Amino acid sequence: MPQYLISTYLPDDFDPSLVTEATIEAIHALNREMIAAGVRKFACGLSPKAVTMRSQPNGEVIVTDGPYLESKEYVGGLSILETENLDEVLAWMRKGAKALPGVVEVREIFFNPAPAED
């Protein structure tokens, strides 16, 4: 079955202390429902703090604070869902978009197995 990466984007000025108990319970309820249905494989929240590493032509790696691209939002959480098709994952994320603050993005995960060893 295909797997999908669900990314939740939050505005830079997002204040987690303003998230209500009702919102938290709605998120937990959706997670419980997805777990019971067997579609949720992984879920987590992410810190707004990021470190970026970029390889240079001379072999050095430059490490900088902050995301690679400047933006007005950041990835605040991610999940991996395994469903029959895109329509099913979109049905789940319609529920998620109602419960979660911010914007929800869905992308199919492409998996290429490692080549067999000789």
SERO-4910 file (N, C-alpha, C, O; in steps of 0.05 Angstrom, whole numbers):
BEGIN
 pado doro    nc1    nc2    nc3   cac1   cac2   cac3    cc1    cc2    cc3    oc1    oc2    oc3
  Met    A     17    -24      0      0      0      0     18     25      0     39     25     12
  Pro    A      9     46    -13     25     70    -13     25     84     14      7     82     30
  Gln    A     47     98     19     50    113     44     52    143     36     61    150     14
  Tyr    A     43    160     54     42    189     49     54    204     73     50    197     96
  Leu    A     70    224     66     80    242     86     61    265     89     54    279     70
  Ile    A     52    270    114     35    291    121     51    312    136     62    306    157
  Ser    A     54    336    125     69    358    138     49    379    146     32    387    131
  Thr    A     52    388    171     36    410    181     53    435    183     74    434    196
  Tyr    A     45    456    170     61    481    170     47    501    189     23    505    188
  Leu    A     64    514    205     54    534    225     67    561    218     90    562    209
  Pro    A     53    583    223     65    609    218     88    614    238     89    604    260
  Asp    A    108    630    228    131    637    245    123    647    273    137    643    292
  Asp    A    101    662    274     93    674    300     74    656    315     60    665    334
  Phe    A     72    630    309     55    612    323     62    610    352     86    607    359
  Asp    A     42    612    369     47    611    398     33    586    409      8    585    412
  Pro    A     48    564    415     36    540    425     20    543    451      3    526    457
  Ser    A     26    563    466     12    567    491    -17    575    486    -34    574    505
  Leu    A    -24    583    462    -51    591    455    -68    568    445    -92    572    439
  Val    A    -56    545    442    -71    521    432    -90    513    455    -82    509    477
  Thr    A   -115    509    448   -135    503    468   -136    473    475   -126    456    459
  Glu    A   -147    466    497   -150    438    505   -168    424    484   -163    400    479
  Ala    A   -188    437    474   -205    425    454   -189    418    428   -194    397    417
  Thr    A   -171    435    420   -154    429    397   -136    405    402   -133    388    385
  Ile    A   -124    405    426   -107    382    433   -123    356    433   -113    336    423
  Glu    A   -146    357    445   -163    332    446   -171    324    418   -173    300    412
  Ala    A   -178    343    400   -185    336    372   -162    323    358   -166    304    343
  Ile    A   -138    332    362   -114    320    350   -110    292    361   -105    273    346
  His    A   -112    288    388   -110    261    400   -132    243    390   -127    219    385
  Ala    A   -156    253    388   -178    236    378   -173    227    350   -178    203    343
  Leu    A   -164    245    333   -158    237    305   -136    216    305   -137    197    290
  Asn    A   -115    220    321    -93    200    322   -103    173    332    -96    152    320
  Arg    A   -120    173    352   -131    147    362   -147    134    340   -146    109    336
  Glu    A   -163    149    325   -179    138    304   -162    127    281   -167    105    271
  Met    A   -140    141    274   -122    131    253   -107    106    262   -103     88    246
  Ile    A    -99    106    287    -85     82    298   -104     58    297    -96     36    289
  Ala    A   -129     62    306   -149     40    306   -154     30    278   -159      6    274
  Ala    A   -153     47    258   -158     40    231   -133     27    218   -135     16    196
  Gly    A   -110     30    231    -86     18    221    -72     35    200    -55     24    185
  Val    A    -79     60    197    -67     76    176    -43     93    185    -26    100    169
  Arg    A    -43    100    211    -21    117    221      3    100    228      1     82    244
  Lys    A     25    106    215     50     92    220     69    107    238     85     95    253
  Phe    A     67    134    237     85    151    253     73    179    255     60    188    236
  Ala    A     78    193    277     69    221    280     87    234    301     94    222    321
  Cys    A     93    260    296    108    275    316    105    305    310     99    313    288
  Gly    A    111    321    330    113    350    327    143    357    324    160    341    332
  Leu    A    148    380    313    175    389    308    180    416    320    162    433    320
  Ser    A    204    421    330    212    447    341    215    467    318    222    459    296
  Pro    A    210    492    323    214    512    302    244    518    297    251    530    277
  Lys    A    261    509    315    290    513    312    301    492    292    294    469    293
  Ala    A    317    501    273    329    484    253    358    490    250    367    512    254
  Val    A    373    470    241    401    472    234    403    461    205    393    440    199
  Thr    A    417    476    188    420    468    160    449    461    155    467    476    163
  Met    A    454    440    140    481    433    131    482    431    101    464    421     88
  Arg    A    503    443     90    506    443     61    535    435     54    554    447     63
  Ser    A    537    414     37    563    405     27    574    425      7    559    435    -10
  Gln    A    600    430      9    613    449     -9    630    433    -29    637    410    -24
  Pro    A    636    445    -53    652    430    -73    680    421    -62    690    401    -72
  Asn    A    691    435    -42    717    427    -32    715    405    -10    735    397      1
  Gly    A    691    395     -5    687    373     14    679    383     42    671    367     58
  Glu    A    681    409     47    672    419     73    642    418     75    628    417     55
  Val    A    633    419     99    604    421    104    599    446    121    611    449    143
  Ile    A    583    464    111    576    488    125    551    483    142    531    473    131
  Val    A    552    491    167    529    488    185    519    516    193    535    532    202
  Thr    A    493    520    189    481    546    195    456    542    212    443    521    210
  Asp    A    449    562    227    424    562    241    401    568    222    405    584    203
  Gly    A    378    557    227    355    564    212    350    545    188    367    530    180
  Pro    A    326    547    177    319    530    155    334    539    130    345    561    128
  Tyr    A    336    521    111    350    526     86    339    550     71    353    567     61
  Leu    A    312    550     69    299    572     55    285    590     75    274    581     95
  Glu    A    287    616     70    272    635     87    243    633     81    235    634     58
  Ser    A    227    631    101    198    630     97    183    642    120    195    649    140
  Lys    A    157    645    117    140    656    138    126    635    154    109    640    171
  Glu    A    134    609    149    123    587    164    144    565    167    165    566    154
  Tyr    A    138    546    184    157    524    188    141    498    191    117    498    197
  Val    A    155    476    187    142    449    190    140    445    220    160    442    234
  Gly    A    115    444    230    110    441    258    105    412    266    105    406    290
  Gly    A    100    394    247     96    366    253     94    350    228     91    360    206
  Leu    A     97    324    231     94    306    208     83    279    217     86    271    240
  Ser    A     71    266    198     60    240    202     65    223    177     69    234    155
  Ile    A     64    197    180     65    179    157     40    162    159     36    148    179
  Leu    A     24    163    138      0    147    136      3    127    114     15    133     93
  Glu    A     -8    103    117     -9     83     97    -38     77     90    -53     66    107
  Thr    A    -46     83     66    -74     80     58    -76     66     31    -55     62     18
  Glu    A   -100     59     23   -104     46     -3    -97     64    -26    -87     55    -46
  Asn    A   -102     90    -23    -98    109    -45    -99    138    -35   -104    143    -12
  Leu    A    -94    156    -54    -94    184    -47   -121    194    -36   -122    210    -18
  Asp    A   -143    184    -48   -169    192    -38   -173    186     -9   -184    202      6
  Glu    A   -164    163      0   -167    155     28   -150    173     46   -160    182     67
  Val    A   -125    178     39   -109    196     56   -120    224     57   -119    237     77
  Leu    A   -131    233     34   -144    260     34   -168    261     52   -173    281     65
  Ala    A   -183    239     53   -206    238     71   -197    241    101   -209    255    116
  Trp    A   -176    227    108   -165    229    135   -155    257    140   -160    268    162
  Met    A   -141    269    121   -130    296    126   -150    318    124   -145    340    134
  Arg    A   -173    313    112   -195    333    115   -203    335    144   -208    357    154
  Lys    A   -203    313    158   -209    313    187   -186    327    201   -190    343    220
  Gly    A   -161    321    193   -138    333    205   -137    363    202   -130    377    221
  Ala    A   -143    372    178   -143    401    173   -162    416    191   -158    439    198
  Lys    A   -184    403    199   -203    415    217   -192    416    246   -199    435    261
  Ala    A   -176    397    253   -166    395    280   -140    410    285   -135    420    306
  Leu    A   -123    410    264    -96    421    267    -95    451    261   -108    460    242
  Pro    A    -79    465    276    -74    493    268    -55    493    243    -39    474    240
  Gly    A    -56    513    227    -38    515    204    -48    501    179    -72    496    176
  Val    A    -29    496    161    -35    484    135    -25    456    134     -4    450    145
  Val    A    -40    438    121    -32    410    119    -25    404     90    -39    411     72
  Glu    A     -2    391     86      8    383     60     10    353     59     19    340     78
  Val    A      2    340     37      3    311     33     21    305      9     18    317    -12
  Arg    A     40    287     13     58    278     -9     61    248     -8     65    237     14
  Glu    A     60    235    -31     65    206    -31     95    201    -27    111    216    -37
  Ile    A    101    180    -12    129    172     -8    136    152    -29    122    132    -32
  Phe    A    158    156    -42    168    137    -62    191    122    -49    209    134    -38
  Phe    A    189     96    -49    209     79    -36    222     62    -57    209     47    -72
  Asn    A    249     63    -58    264     46    -76    281     27    -59    299     36    -45
  Pro    A    275      2    -60    290    -17    -43    319    -18    -51    326    -13    -75
  Ala    A    336    -24    -32    365    -26    -38    369    -49    -57    355    -70    -56
  Pro    A    388    -46    -75    394    -68    -93    403    -93    -79    416    -91    -58
  Ala    A    397   -116    -89    405   -141    -77    436   -143    -78    449   -135    -97
  Glu    A    447   -154    -56    476   -157    -55    484   -182    -71    470   -202    -72
  Asp    A    507   -180    -84    517   -203   -100    530   -223    -83    540   -243    -93
***
